[in-house]
Amino acid sequence: MVLVSAMHITAGVYVNDAEPGIIQDIDEWADRVAPQGPDYRHHRTGETNGDAHLKSLLIHHQVVVPITKGELDLGPWQQIYYAEFDGQRRKRVVIKVIGE
């Protein structure tokens, strides 16, 4: 198994279809659910990224994917995606292979 984790609270990792239309649909859906700009309580701390925190909860911060014979065992159209919701800070992704 491999664990892929976005190591920041305003980013996410997910598995989905490797098709540009669905990726755009996901981005637009997240923007509708957590639009940028409203007066989030988080903004009272001086930050302006309340929407990015909520989008991270929607998408989640990590995925676990099986490995078979040394290869990621994804469906024929699947890919692992990193979602960036707040470009203000330096971010990193951690990838951990678990098992043989």
C-alpha positions in Angstrom: 0.0 0.0 0.0 1.0 3.6 -0.5 -0.1 6.5 1.6 -0.1 9.9 -0.2 -0.7 12.8 2.2 -0.9 16.5 1.7 1.0 17.9 4.6 -0.9 21.2 4.9 -4.4 21.9 6.2 -5.4 23.9 3.1 -4.6 21.2 0.5 -6.0 17.8 -0.4 -5.3 14.6 -2.2 -7.8 12.4 -4.0 -8.3 9.7 -6.6 -10.5 10.3 -9.6 -10.9 10.0 -13.3 -8.0 11.3 -15.4 -10.4 13.5 -17.4 -10.1 17.3 -17.5 -13.9 17.9 -17.4 -14.4 16.1 -14.1 -11.4 17.8 -12.5 -12.9 21.2 -13.5 -16.3 20.0 -12.2 -14.7 19.0 -8.8 -13.0 22.5 -8.6 -16.3 24.3 -9.4 -18.3 22.1 -6.9 -15.8 22.9 -4.1 -16.1 26.6 -5.0 -19.9 26.4 -4.7 -19.8 24.6 -1.4 -17.0 26.8 0.1 -16.8 30.0 -2.0 -13.9 32.3 -1.6 -14.5 35.6 0.1 -17.5 35.2 2.5 -16.9 36.4 6.1 -15.7 33.1 7.6 -15.0 33.3 11.3 -11.5 32.1 10.6 -10.9 35.5 8.9 -11.1 37.1 12.3 -7.7 35.7 13.0 -6.2 37.8 10.2 -6.2 35.0 7.7 -8.3 35.1 4.5 -8.3 31.4 3.6 -11.4 30.1 5.4 -12.7 28.6 2.1 -9.4 26.7 1.7 -9.8 25.0 5.1 -13.4 23.9 4.2 -12.4 22.6 0.8 -9.7 20.5 2.4 -12.3 18.9 4.5 -14.4 18.2 1.4 -11.6 16.6 -0.6 -9.7 15.1 2.4 -5.9 15.3 3.0 -4.8 11.8 2.1 -5.4 8.6 0.1 -4.3 5.0 0.5 -3.8 3.1 -2.8 -2.9 -0.6 -3.2 0.3 -1.7 -4.9 0.4 -4.9 -6.9 3.7 -6.3 -8.2 5.5 -3.0 -7.6 2.9 -0.8 -9.4 0.1 1.4 -8.2 -3.1 -0.6 -8.5 -5.5 2.1 -9.8 -8.4 1.7 -12.1 -7.8 2.2 -15.9 -8.8 5.9 -15.8 -7.8 6.8 -12.2 -5.0 9.1 -11.1 -3.9 10.5 -7.8 -4.5 14.3 -7.7 -3.1 17.0 -5.4 -5.5 19.8 -4.8 -4.2 23.2 -3.8 -6.7 25.6 -2.2 -4.4 28.3 -0.8 -1.3 29.1 -2.8 0.1 31.5 -0.1 2.3 29.0 1.6 5.0 26.5 0.8 3.5 23.0 0.8 4.7 19.4 0.6 3.4 15.9 -0.1 4.5 12.9 1.8 4.4 9.5 0.1 4.9 6.4 2.3 5.1 2.9 1.0 3.7 0.4 3.5 4.5 -3.3 3.2 6.4 -5.1 0.5 
